[in-house]
Amino acid sequence: MKQSKLIWHIFPAVLLVGIAVLLAVIFYAARNFNKFYYQQIANDLEIRARLIEPQIRPQLISGDYISIDKLCKSSGKISNTRITIIMPDGLVVGDTDESPATIKGHSDRPEFMAALNSGLGTDIRYSKTVNKNMMYLALPIRHNDQTLAVVRTSIPVTLIEQQVSDLYQSIVSSGIIITLCTAGVSLLIARRISSPIAQMKEMAQKYAAGNLNEPLTTTGATELVELAKALNKMAQQLSERITTIIEDKKQIQAILSSMIEGVLAVNGAGNIVSINSAAAKALGIDESSALGHNFEEVVRNQEIQKFIRSIFEGNRPSETDINTASSGQRILQLHGTNLTDSKGGKNGAVVVLHDITRLRRLEDVRRDFVANVSHELKTPITSIKGFIETLQDGAADNPEETARFLEIIARHADRLNAIVDDLLSLSRLEEDSESRRVFFEMAYIKPIISSAVELAATKAQKKNISIIMECDENITAKVNSVLIEQAIFNFIDNAIKYSNPETKIQVKAMLQNDKLDISVSDTGNGIEEQHLPRLFERFYVVDKSRSRKLGGTGLGLSIVKHIALVHGGEVSVVSQPGQGSTFSLCLPAHLHNQK
């Protein structure tokens, strides 16, 4: 039989058999693998639900719904699973993605009803909450033969569909390969003499696909053997070069990822070819999705776009500062230069971004601080100097005027001393905080508050103001007692200054939401809303003339703020004009307990 006839008789038949087998395999997979994957996912969701169940049960028994919601969010993020806790009446008390308060009742959910009736419920449907097709599995949480709630786990169906799709593609690819191999076998049978060449062709295709580790072996003519050796040597050299390139690329990526500065590189067409996480964060873009796209599509800031275009147009490195509103107001310092090819021609641009927002803010704070200190010190110094010059000009001959002037000079000197003392206190707090020299110990809170109240009692009695203290004797905290006493005293002293005579000041300490909250409330004139965000800044006062008249330095509340920061806490104020003010010192949960 001639070669041509053999090919055309064997090859079509084998090819049809391969196609038939491929169709049969795909048909089988369509019927079984889809069901298999969904069942596997359901089993996985059930395991996740049973793992979260013992952690939720104690919180349900105690009625701590806040902790339930926190546990759902933390566990859901770790396991990439949406976890929902539903009460028997359908009320949602915990959810990974949403606040329970914004979620409607789930009493009509099929998986929820099935879990209550049969102990296990599953369903696949579109979720309006997350706008995705989801697979749900629900299990009841029982205690003493009573259903406390239903724990529901879910994941997007798109993940399952993607896995099934990938499997189908693998099956189809495998079937195609099998069909091609079968066709190749028919050709090899028909043309045995060409088998070494076919083998080399197959290996060359593998080399092109990146599989360079499998050596080529062949027998036969000397020319074919030498050709196989040459291909093996070529594959070895390519493998070594590719390995070197990959290692170099990994090193460059590691360096870029560890850099504080952002790095953005674009090619000659303006497409982004490299961007590190720092640059993506600074520009407010997604690092993975930005690659390959034109920078004008990804970078929304027009000034940055203009800067990159200027690099393409110029031949020298460029530098500029740009304000951007992404992720809050930021100030970015940009350095840019051209990328060149092997011939020295322009082949793109690289931009280095440095976030100097904090440096600028520190400069502004330093500038404001120097200006405020200069102003606060200059005022009493000017007054002292003026009265001294008046005494030198002859007023000293009048004993009454001399006594009055000396009293005023002494008052201004006391103010200078108070400002210096407060500045030293702030400096010590900052220094001790940075060097971690602040000593903390477990102490009862009530004696600390009582001591602060006693220190302020004299000033309170002069205005006939009563101080009411409310604190459980068993509340303890890991604090620096001296600093906390100073903070509470500053709050009380501030309240006395701005309260009317014959009023009340309330000092309260309580445990709330796993935090220790110490508050001082008065019924004074209150503070307008526009002043509240800046009350704890150094030297910031609402009414400077009244503050000086009352002996304030403008640093008391700032000292309280730094004391709170030393303890890892925070300060806050709530006030309305005509209704008084409440200043609070809040310490984090890990610093306290209740015996």
Buried (B, 14 or more C-beta within 10 A) or exposed (E): EEEEEBBEEBBEEBBEEBBEBBEEBBEEBEEEBBEEBBEEBBEBBBEBBEEBBEBBBEBBEEEBBBBBBEBBBEBBEEBEBBBBBBBBEBBBBBBBBBEBEEBEEBBEBBBBBBBBEEEBBBBBEEBEBBEBBBBBBBBBBEEEEEBBBBBBBBBBBEEBBEBBEEBBEEBBEEBEEBBEBBBBEBBBBBBEEEBBBEBBEEBBEBBEEEEBEEEBEBEEEEEBBEBBBEBBEBBEEEBEEEEEEEEEEEEEEEEBEEBEBBBBBBBBEBBBBBBBBBBBBBBBBEBEEBEEBBBBEBBBBEBBBEBBBEBBEBEEEBEBEBEBEBEEEBBBBBBBBBBEEEEEEBEBBBBBBBBBBEEBEEEEEEEBBEEBBEEBBEBBEEBBEBBBEBBEEEBBEEEEBBEEBBEBBEBBBEBBEBBEEBBEBBEEBEEBBEEEEBEBEEBBBBEBBBBBBEBBBEBBEEEEBEBEBEBBEEBBBBBBBEBBBBBBBBBBBBBBBBBEEEBBBBBBBBBEEEBBBBBBBBBBBBBEEEBBEEBBBBBBBBBBEEBBEBEBBBBBBBBBBBBBBBBEBBBBBBBEEEEBBBBBBBBEEEBBBEE
